[in-house]
């Protein structure tokens, strides 16, 4: 994990590296009790989950005090890796499945994160405002826009206008058609050379 992360993020502190290095064993332990990651995928956690989540940090460096909501966080992706990477940014991890939120809470507590809060709820019921909404393959973009538009703040803190940042894969032509004039798509292969990222993308939609 350490070598993988340092090869792409050489400025990580010792504390951050220690926090990241705790994740594989913690997720393996919790996954044996509550299935939050595919059993066949748990051994690939550093690449498929941690580094994948951190592709957002390649796309944008959030300003301190930015507020971000991770919708459908599951066991904490991309929220927990991003919270380690951005200790001066505030994250709300939201999921409608209580046992998944519990895993994310326990892992966050164990690695010592102070910038993360949690909500076991449907996103439709979350009324607070955020600079960005992030998600990883939770729902089609149009559905995500409908349920989170109300949550995007008008106050700007970052180089990019506030909006939605999604991690997605495959052919997105039909999914983004409605937003094709506003949306920005970035292939993750520009950041990471591993074959896993060949079909992975970041989708950014200003709101």
C-alpha positions as a Python dict, from the first residue, in 0.01 Angstrom:
ca = {
    (1, 'X'): (0, 0, 0),
    (2, 'X'): (271, 249, 100),
    (3, 'X'): (472, 209, -220),
    (4, 'X'): (160, 221, -436),
    (5, 'X'): (37, 544, -281),
    (6, 'X'): (376, 715, -272),
    (7, 'X'): (428, 644, -640),
    (8, 'X'): (129, 869, -717),
    (9, 'X'): (113, 1093, -409),
    (10, 'X'): (472, 1150, -293),
    (11, 'X'): (376, 1426, -48),
    (12, 'X'): (169, 1207, 185),
    (13, 'X'): (270, 1246, 550),
    (14, 'X'): (380, 957, 772),
    (15, 'X'): (51, 986, 961),
    (16, 'X'): (-152, 960, 641),
    (17, 'X'): (50, 661, 524),
    (18, 'X'): (-3, 490, 859),
    (19, 'X'): (-378, 550, 833),
    (20, 'X'): (-391, 415, 479),
    (21, 'X'): (-188, 109, 577),
    (22, 'X'): (-446, 18, 844),
    (23, 'X'): (-728, -7, 588),
    (24, 'X'): (-663, -349, 423),
    (25, 'X'): (-666, -545, 750),
    (26, 'X'): (-957, -345, 893),
    (27, 'X'): (-1172, -399, 586),
    (28, 'X'): (-1078, -768, 568),
    (29, 'X'): (-1183, -810, 931),
    (30, 'X'): (-1510, -622, 897),
    (31, 'X'): (-1589, -779, 561),
    (32, 'X'): (-1580, -1122, 724),
    (33, 'X'): (-1872, -1006, 944),
    (34, 'X'): (-2058, -762, 718),
    (35, 'X'): (-2014, -787, 344),
    (36, 'X'): (-1937, -434, 223),
    (37, 'X'): (-1683, -530, -45),
    (38, 'X'): (-1705, -819, -290),
    (39, 'X'): (-1527, -1121, -139),
    (40, 'X'): (-1323, -1170, -454),
    (41, 'X'): (-1223, -803, -449),
    (42, 'X'): (-1108, -763, -89),
    (43, 'X'): (-747, -857, -171),
    (44, 'X'): (-741, -578, -430),
    (45, 'X'): (-852, -312, -183),
    (46, 'X'): (-542, -87, -221),
    (47, 'X'): (-584, -57, -598),
    (48, 'X'): (-956, -108, -660),
    (49, 'X'): (-1089, 90, -367),
    (50, 'X'): (-829, 316, -206),
    (51, 'X'): (-644, 435, -516),
    (52, 'X'): (-969, 447, -713),
    (53, 'X'): (-1118, 677, -448),
    (54, 'X'): (-807, 896, -451),
    (55, 'X'): (-841, 961, -824),
    (56, 'X'): (-1065, 1248, -712),
    (57, 'X'): (-758, 1400, -541),
    (58, 'X'): (-581, 1390, -877),
    (59, 'X'): (-871, 1572, -1038),
    (60, 'X'): (-917, 1844, -775),
    (61, 'X'): (-734, 1952, -460),
    (62, 'X'): (-1012, 2068, -230),
    (63, 'X'): (-957, 2388, -36),
    (64, 'X'): (-954, 2370, 346),
    (65, 'X'): (-1301, 2385, 506),
    (66, 'X'): (-1470, 2247, 192),
    (67, 'X'): (-1777, 2040, 282),
    (68, 'X'): (-1839, 1717, 91),
    (69, 'X'): (-2118, 1459, 104),
    (70, 'X'): (-2041, 1103, -5),
    (71, 'X'): (-2373, 958, -121),
    (72, 'X'): (-2415, 580, -95),
    (73, 'X'): (-2079, 548, 76),
    (74, 'X'): (-2124, 178, 157),
    (75, 'X'): (-1828, 86, 374),
    (76, 'X'): (-1671, 427, 323),
    (77, 'X'): (-1566, 474, -40),
    (78, 'X'): (-1463, 719, -165),
    (79, 'X'): (-1518, 909, 161),
    (80, 'X'): (-1269, 749, 399),
    (81, 'X'): (-963, 754, 169),
    (82, 'X'): (-1049, 1113, 74),
    (83, 'X'): (-1088, 1212, 439),
    (84, 'X'): (-740, 1075, 511),
    (85, 'X'): (-600, 1262, 211),
    (86, 'X'): (-780, 1590, 292),
    (87, 'X'): (-765, 1629, 673),
    (88, 'X'): (-879, 1995, 650),
    (89, 'X'): (-1194, 1907, 453),
    (90, 'X'): (-1521, 1800, 619),
    (91, 'X'): (-1696, 1485, 496),
    (92, 'X'): (-2044, 1350, 555),
    (93, 'X'): (-2075, 980, 467),
    (94, 'X'): (-2435, 887, 393),
    (95, 'X'): (-2592, 549, 323),
    (96, 'X'): (-2940, 405, 361),
    (97, 'X'): (-2805, 71, 487),
    (98, 'X'): (-2726, 88, 856),
    (99, 'X'): (-2478, -199, 878),
    (100, 'X'): (-2262, -42, 606),
    (101, 'X'): (-2257, 293, 786),
    (102, 'X'): (-2155, 108, 1102),
    (103, 'X'): (-1852, -40, 924),
    (104, 'X'): (-1753, 303, 791),
    (105, 'X'): (-1794, 454, 1139),
    (106, 'X'): (-1581, 189, 1309),
    (107, 'X'): (-1305, 207, 1048),
    (108, 'X'): (-1305, 586, 1061),
    (109, 'X'): (-1278, 578, 1441),
    (110, 'X'): (-1001, 318, 1437),
    (111, 'X'): (-780, 514, 1198),
    (112, 'X'): (-843, 833, 1396),
    (113, 'X'): (-1034, 1050, 1151),
    (114, 'X'): (-1163, 1376, 1301),
    (115, 'X'): (-1316, 1524, 987),
    (116, 'X'): (-1590, 1270, 913),
    (117, 'X'): (-1953, 1248, 1022),
    (118, 'X'): (-2216, 991, 927),
    (119, 'X'): (-2583, 972, 841),
    (120, 'X'): (-2784, 652, 813),
    (121, 'X'): (-3053, 791, 583),
    (122, 'X'): (-3182, 822, 232),
    (123, 'X'): (-3024, 1114, 50),
    (124, 'X'): (-3371, 1251, -22),
    (125, 'X'): (-3400, 1321, 353),
    (126, 'X'): (-3065, 1499, 390),
    (127, 'X'): (-3125, 1876, 377),
    (128, 'X'): (-2783, 2025, 456),
    (129, 'X'): (-2571, 2213, 203),
    (130, 'X'): (-2234, 2099, 66),
    (131, 'X'): (-1977, 2228, -178),
    (132, 'X'): (-1955, 1894, -355),
    (133, 'X'): (-2143, 1566, -369),
    (134, 'X'): (-1928, 1263, -450),
    (135, 'X'): (-2032, 907, -526),
    (136, 'X'): (-1895, 585, -665),
    (137, 'X'): (-2126, 398, -905),
    (138, 'X'): (-2429, 451, -681),
    (139, 'X'): (-2699, 554, -929),
    (140, 'X'): (-2734, 701, -1278),
    (141, 'X'): (-2621, 1062, -1305),
    (142, 'X'): (-2969, 1198, -1375),
    (143, 'X'): (-3108, 1032, -1061),
    (144, 'X'): (-2818, 1164, -854),
    (145, 'X'): (-2873, 1517, -982),
    (146, 'X'): (-3243, 1500, -894),
    (147, 'X'): (-3187, 1395, -533),
    (148, 'X'): (-2880, 1608, -455),
    (149, 'X'): (-2931, 1935, -642),
    (150, 'X'): (-3092, 2073, -326),
    (151, 'X'): (-2774, 1996, -130),
    (152, 'X'): (-2529, 2197, -341),
    (153, 'X'): (-2428, 2524, -175),
    (154, 'X'): (-2402, 2854, -361),
    (155, 'X'): (-2091, 2957, -166),
    (156, 'X'): (-1771, 2887, -357),
    (157, 'X'): (-1440, 2780, -198),
    (158, 'X'): (-1262, 2594, -477),
    (159, 'X'): (-1110, 2643, -820),
    (160, 'X'): (-1392, 2436, -968),
    (161, 'X'): (-1753, 2549, -925),
    (162, 'X'): (-1954, 2344, -674),
    (163, 'X'): (-2122, 2034, -810),
    (164, 'X'): (-2122, 1657, -839),
    (165, 'X'): (-1815, 1436, -883),
    (166, 'X'): (-1882, 1069, -965),
    (167, 'X'): (-1659, 770, -1018),
    (168, 'X'): (-1803, 558, -1297),
    (169, 'X'): (-1703, 298, -1554),
    (170, 'X'): (-1795, 182, -1901),
    (171, 'X'): (-1981, 361, -2178),
    (172, 'X'): (-2153, 669, -2035),
    (173, 'X'): (-2290, 807, -2361),
    (174, 'X'): (-2659, 764, -2285),
    (175, 'X'): (-2624, 841, -1914),
    (176, 'X'): (-2465, 1180, -1966),
    (177, 'X'): (-2658, 1276, -2281),
    (178, 'X'): (-2882, 1523, -2102),
    (179, 'X'): (-2580, 1701, -1950),
    (180, 'X'): (-2338, 1668, -2241),
    (181, 'X'): (-2282, 2045, -2269),
    (182, 'X'): (-2196, 2089, -1902),
    (183, 'X'): (-2037, 1763, -1795),
    (184, 'X'): (-1662, 1699, -1791),
    (185, 'X'): (-1534, 1340, -1820),
    (186, 'X'): (-1178, 1240, -1736),
    (187, 'X'): (-1034, 893, -1802),
    (188, 'X'): (-855, 763, -1495),
    (189, 'X'): (-593, 609, -1721),
    (190, 'X'): (-441, 959, -1746),
    (191, 'X'): (-358, 932, -1376),
    (192, 'X'): (-296, 561, -1324),
    (193, 'X'): (-145, 314, -1575),
    (194, 'X'): (-285, -6, -1423),
    (195, 'X'): (-527, -202, -1647),
    (196, 'X'): (-802, -175, -1384),
    (197, 'X'): (-838, 195, -1462),
    (198, 'X'): (-871, 157, -1839),
    (199, 'X'): (-1249, 191, -1839),
    (200, 'X'): (-1281, 402, -1521),
    (201, 'X'): (-1378, 768, -1535),
    (202, 'X'): (-1443, 1076, -1326),
    (203, 'X'): (-1761, 1259, -1415),
    (204, 'X'): (-1785, 1621, -1296),
    (205, 'X'): (-2105, 1820, -1330),
    (206, 'X'): (-2119, 2178, -1200),
    (207, 'X'): (-2452, 2261, -1038),
}
